Amino acid sequence: MDNISEVYKRASLQKISGFILHGVEDIYEFSDTYEKEIKKTIKEMNNAFRKYFEDEKLITNIMDDIFSFIFVYKKVYFEVGMQCGLLLAKDLIISNE
């Protein structure tokens, strides 16, 4: 039963959400707060764009398009995840009756 106890040791919200979203256990865990992780990622993305583009307005437009894409993508997967969670909860309640 040592394998079962290992599962509980590895269980975290980030790993579970990664598994639900991507089908595999996330290897990347946040090392800081959510806000700092977002700011760090935006800064890295800005630096990457500045390697290829000099026009700040173009970079801003591209970033806006990317954020719009991310918003819709994550919203869809969040709603699908919520529906799956509710169906799972329903199945657990029915199976325990």
C-alpha positions as CSV (number, residue, x, y, z in Angstrom):
1,M,0.0,0.0,0.0
2,D,3.0,2.3,-0.1
3,N,2.0,3.3,-3.7
4,I,-1.4,4.6,-2.4
5,S,0.3,6.8,0.2
6,E,2.5,8.3,-2.5
7,V,-0.5,9.4,-4.4
8,Y,-1.7,11.4,-1.4
9,K,1.7,13.0,-1.0
10,R,1.7,14.2,-4.6
11,A,-1.9,15.5,-4.5
12,S,-2.1,19.2,-4.8
13,L,-4.6,21.6,-6.4
14,Q,-2.0,22.6,-9.1
15,K,-1.3,19.0,-10.0
16,I,-4.9,18.0,-10.1
17,S,-5.9,21.0,-12.2
18,G,-3.0,20.2,-14.5
19,F,-4.1,16.6,-14.9
20,I,-7.7,17.7,-15.6
21,L,-6.6,20.4,-18.1
22,H,-3.8,18.5,-19.8
23,G,-4.3,14.9,-19.1
24,V,-0.9,14.6,-17.3
25,E,0.4,15.6,-14.0
26,D,1.8,19.1,-14.2
27,I,5.6,19.2,-13.8
28,Y,5.6,23.0,-13.4
29,E,4.5,24.3,-10.0
30,F,4.2,27.9,-9.2
31,S,7.1,29.1,-7.1
32,D,5.4,32.4,-6.2
33,T,1.9,33.9,-5.8
34,Y,-0.5,33.8,-8.8
35,E,-0.1,37.5,-9.4
36,K,3.7,37.3,-9.4
37,E,3.6,34.3,-11.8
38,I,1.4,36.2,-14.2
39,K,3.6,39.3,-14.1
40,K,6.7,37.2,-14.6
41,T,5.1,35.5,-17.7
42,I,3.9,38.7,-19.2
43,K,7.4,40.2,-18.8
44,E,9.0,37.2,-20.5
45,M,6.5,37.4,-23.3
46,N,7.2,41.1,-23.7
47,N,10.9,40.5,-23.9
48,A,10.4,37.8,-26.5
49,F,8.3,40.1,-28.7
50,R,10.9,42.9,-28.4
51,K,13.5,40.6,-29.9
52,Y,11.5,40.5,-33.2
53,F,9.5,43.7,-33.2
54,E,10.4,47.3,-32.4
55,D,7.0,48.9,-32.8
56,E,5.4,49.2,-29.4
57,K,1.9,49.6,-30.8
58,L,2.3,46.4,-32.8
59,I,3.5,44.5,-29.7
60,T,0.5,45.9,-27.7
61,N,-1.9,44.8,-30.5
62,I,-0.4,41.3,-30.6
63,M,-0.5,41.0,-26.8
64,D,-4.1,42.1,-26.8
65,D,-5.0,39.5,-29.4
66,I,-3.1,36.8,-27.3
67,F,-4.9,37.8,-24.1
68,S,-8.3,37.7,-25.9
69,F,-7.4,34.2,-27.2
70,I,-6.3,33.0,-23.7
71,F,-9.5,34.4,-22.1
72,V,-11.8,32.5,-24.5
73,Y,-9.7,29.3,-24.4
74,K,-9.5,29.2,-20.5
75,K,-13.2,30.2,-20.2
76,V,-14.3,27.3,-22.4
77,Y,-12.0,24.8,-20.5
78,F,-13.1,26.2,-17.1
79,E,-16.7,25.7,-18.0
80,V,-16.1,22.2,-19.4
81,G,-14.2,21.4,-16.2
82,M,-17.0,22.7,-14.0
83,Q,-19.5,20.5,-15.9
84,C,-17.2,17.5,-15.6
85,G,-16.8,18.2,-11.8
86,L,-20.6,18.4,-11.4
87,L,-21.1,15.2,-13.3
88,L,-18.5,13.5,-11.2
89,A,-20.1,14.8,-8.0
90,K,-23.5,13.5,-9.2
91,D,-22.0,10.1,-9.9
92,L,-20.3,10.0,-6.5
93,I,-23.6,10.9,-4.7
94,I,-25.6,8.3,-6.7
95,S,-23.0,5.6,-6.1
96,N,-23.0,6.3,-2.4
97,E,-26.8,6.1,-2.0
